[in-house]
Amino acid sequence: MTSPDALVRVATARGVTTLTLDSPHNRNALSTPLMTELLAGLATAVADDTVRVIVLDHTGPVFCSGADLKETAAAYASATVPAGMLGDVLAAVWECPKPVLARVGGPARAGGLGLIAAADLAVCAAEATFAFTEVRIGVIPAVISATVLPRLHPRAAAELYLTGDSFDGRRAAEIGLVTAAVPADDLDAAVARYCDSLVRGAPTALAGAKQLLRRPAAIDHRAEMTELAALSTGYFLSADGVEGVTAFREKRAPRWVAELGR
């Protein structure tokens, strides 16, 4: 059970764990306590075999305002800042073997955009706004670039990193920061549709597909084809592969779908 004073609330239903940022008093800023709880929630969801999909959600009107600047200012005396922990959070989301979907119902700034980009899928309200505001306070979007730059179109990245200007959900979808932008009233339905699709994939296959998406560009394409052909064969011969093909031929749901009652 989630503690009443938790900054990240955890709920699991029908194969989907939702991790909800619940620190509206500071616009869900990435404080050390919040990031610690988020890492713990991710680890628990990854370890739970009944969990197939992880959703990042939020309370209040703001998805995430980025680094907790109040905590940062207080930490200057020790020459360390909490933003250093953000790399661990982004890596945990990016490397998560289970699909991660960000539900963005409101504005996101700076580090919050790194969190959105780290997720495999992200759906936002078209009215939501975004900005890389780092240069306006004398810093740069360094650690979040590891997740953001693989998503963004290069010209858009240059414009938005250098100007710090805000942009809406539709622009976020156009430049690759989010998967889709929908009217606010349709956000929950869109997230539910994605979750319903994701849980239909075999857990091992979803993890394998995520690894494919992270592969570096090949230099020797012939060697790459040979390696990938062997990988494909291995999946066809795996327990999930045999079950999936058999279920398709028998016109029934594979066991990983049936287990969720879908």
C-alpha positions in Angstrom: 0.0 0.0 0.0 1.3 3.5 -0.9 2.1 5.7 2.1 -0.3 8.7 2.5 2.7 11.1 2.3 4.3 9.4 -0.7 5.5 11.5 -3.6 5.0 8.7 -6.1 1.8 6.7 -5.9 1.7 3.2 -7.2 -1.3 1.3 -8.5 -1.5 -2.0 -10.5 -4.5 -3.4 -12.4 -4.7 -5.9 -15.2 -1.0 -5.9 -16.0 -0.5 -2.2 -15.9 1.4 -0.4 -13.0 0.8 3.3 -12.8 3.5 5.4 -11.1 1.9 8.8 -10.4 4.0 11.8 -9.5 2.2 13.3 -6.6 4.0 16.4 -5.5 1.7 19.2 -6.8 2.9 21.7 -4.2 6.1 22.1 -6.2 4.7 21.1 -9.6 6.0 17.6 -9.4 9.6 18.8 -9.4 12.4 16.2 -9.5 13.5 16.4 -5.9 15.7 13.7 -4.4 12.9 12.1 -2.4 10.6 12.0 -5.4 13.3 10.5 -7.6 14.2 8.0 -4.9 10.6 6.8 -4.8 10.3 6.7 -8.6 13.3 4.5 -8.8 11.9 2.2 -6.2 8.5 2.0 -8.0 10.2 1.2 -11.3 12.3 -1.5 -9.7 9.3 -3.1 -8.0 7.3 -3.1 -11.3 10.1 -4.6 -13.2 10.5 -7.4 -10.7 6.7 -8.2 -10.7 6.0 -10.8 -13.4 2.3 -9.8 -13.5 3.2 -6.3 -14.6 3.4 -5.9 -18.4 3.3 -2.1 -18.8 4.4 0.9 -16.7 2.6 4.2 -17.0 4.1 7.5 -15.7 1.3 9.8 -14.6 0.9 12.9 -12.5 -1.5 14.7 -10.1 -2.1 18.4 -10.4 -2.1 20.5 -13.6 1.7 20.1 -14.2 3.4 16.9 -15.4 6.8 17.8 -14.1 8.6 21.2 -13.7 12.1 19.8 -13.9 14.7 20.0 -11.2 13.7 21.1 -7.7 15.4 24.5 -7.7 14.6 25.1 -4.1 16.5 22.0 -3.1 19.2 22.8 -5.6 19.8 26.2 -4.1 20.0 24.7 -0.6 22.6 22.2 -1.8 25.0 24.7 -3.2 26.9 24.8 0.1 27.9 21.2 -0.4 28.9 21.7 -4.1 26.4 18.9 -5.1 23.0 19.3 -6.6 20.1 16.8 -6.8 20.1 17.0 -10.6 23.0 14.5 -10.6 20.5 11.8 -9.6 18.4 12.5 -12.7 20.7 10.4 -14.8 19.9 7.3 -12.7 16.2 7.9 -13.2 16.4 8.5 -16.9 18.5 5.4 -17.3 16.1 3.3 -15.3 13.2 4.4 -17.6 15.2 4.1 -20.8 16.6 0.6 -20.0 13.4 -0.7 -18.4 12.7 -4.1 -20.0 9.0 -3.4 -19.9 7.2 -0.8 -22.1 6.9 2.6 -20.4 4.2 5.1 -21.4 4.1 8.7 -20.2 0.7 10.2 -19.7 1.2 14.0 -19.9 -1.8 16.0 -19.0 -0.1 19.3 -18.4 3.1 21.4 -18.8 6.5 19.9 -18.6 9.8 21.8 -18.3 13.5 20.9 -18.5 14.2 17.6 -16.7 10.5 16.7 -17.1 11.1 16.5 -20.8 13.9 14.1 -20.3 11.5 11.8 -18.4 9.0 12.0 -21.2 11.7 11.3 -23.8 13.0 8.3 -21.8 9.6 6.6 -22.0 8.9 4.3 -25.0 5.6 6.0 -25.7 4.2 9.3 -24.6 0.8 10.7 -25.1 0.1 14.4 -24.2 -2.8 16.7 -24.1 -2.6 19.0 -27.2 -2.9 22.0 -24.9 0.1 21.0 -22.7 3.2 23.1 -23.1 6.8 22.2 -23.0 10.1 24.1 -22.8 13.8 23.5 -22.4 14.3 26.4 -20.1 17.8 25.5 -18.9 19.7 28.3 -20.8 17.5 30.9 -19.2 18.8 30.1 -15.8 22.4 29.7 -16.8 22.7 26.0 -17.3 22.3 23.5 -20.1 20.1 20.4 -20.8 23.0 18.1 -20.4 21.9 14.8 -18.8 18.4 14.9 -20.5 20.1 15.0 -23.9 20.8 11.3 -23.6 17.1 10.6 -24.0 15.9 13.8 -25.7 18.2 14.0 -28.7 17.5 10.5 -30.0 13.8 11.6 -30.2 14.0 15.2 -31.5 14.5 16.3 -35.1 18.0 18.1 -35.1 16.8 21.5 -36.3 14.0 21.5 -33.7 16.4 20.5 -31.0 18.7 23.4 -31.9 15.9 25.9 -31.9 14.4 24.8 -28.6 17.6 24.2 -26.7 19.0 27.6 -27.7 15.8 29.8 -27.4 14.2 28.2 -24.4 10.8 29.0 -26.0 7.7 27.1 -25.1 5.8 24.9 -27.5 2.5 23.0 -27.4 1.6 19.3 -27.6 1.0 19.3 -31.3 4.5 20.6 -31.9 5.9 18.1 -29.5 4.3 15.3 -31.6 5.6 16.8 -34.8 9.2 16.9 -33.6 9.2 13.5 -32.0 9.1 14.4 -28.3 5.8 12.6 -27.8 4.1 9.8 -29.7 0.7 11.6 -30.0 -1.1 14.7 -28.9 -4.8 14.5 -28.3 -7.5 16.7 -26.8 -7.4 16.7 -23.1 -10.8 15.0 -22.8 -9.4 12.1 -24.9 -6.2 11.6 -23.0 -7.2 8.8 -20.7 -8.9 6.9 -23.6 -5.7 7.2 -25.7 -3.5 5.9 -22.9 -5.9 3.0 -22.3 -5.8 2.0 -26.0 -2.0 2.0 -26.0 -2.0 -0.1 -22.8 -4.5 -2.6 -24.2 -2.2 -3.0 -27.2 1.0 -3.3 -25.2 -0.2 -6.0 -22.9 -1.0 -8.2 -25.9 2.7 -8.6 -26.6 4.6 -11.4 -25.1 6.8 -10.2 -22.2 10.0 -11.6 -23.6 9.2 -10.3 -27.1 8.5 -6.8 -25.7 11.8 -6.8 -23.9 13.6 -8.0 -27.1 11.8 -5.5 -29.3 13.0 -2.7 -26.9 16.6 -4.0 -27.3 16.2 -3.8 -31.1 15.1 -0.2 -30.8 18.3 0.6 -28.8 20.7 -1.1 -31.2 23.4 1.2 -32.7 23.5 1.7 -36.4 25.2 -1.1 -38.2 28.5 -0.7 -40.1 28.6 -4.1 -41.7 25.0 -4.8 -42.9 25.7 -8.3 -44.0 27.0 -9.2 -40.5 24.0 -7.4 -39.0 21.6 -9.4 -41.1 23.2 -12.7 -40.1 23.1 -11.7 -36.4 19.5 -10.6 -36.6 18.4 -13.7 -38.5 19.9 -15.9 -35.7 18.1 -13.6 -33.1 14.8 -14.0 -35.0 15.2 -17.8 -35.1 15.9 -17.9 -31.4 12.6 -16.1 -30.7 10.6 -18.3 -33.0 12.0 -21.4 -31.1 11.4 -19.9 -27.6 8.6 -20.9 -25.4 6.7 -17.6 -26.0 7.4 -18.0 -29.8 6.0 -21.5 -29.9 3.0 -20.5 -27.8 2.3 -17.4 -29.9 2.4 -19.3 -33.2 0.3 -22.1 -31.8 -2.3 -19.7 -30.4 -2.5 -18.0 -33.8 -3.1 -21.2 -35.6 -5.7 -22.3 -33.0 -7.4 -18.9 -33.1 -7.2 -18.3 -29.4 -5.5 -15.8 -27.2 -1.9 -16.6 -26.2 -1.4 -17.5 -22.5 0.1 -14.1 -21.6 -3.1 -12.4 -22.8 -5.4 -15.0 -21.2 -3.6 -14.6 -17.9 -4.9 -11.0 -17.8 -8.4 -12.0 -18.6 -8.3 -10.1 -21.9 
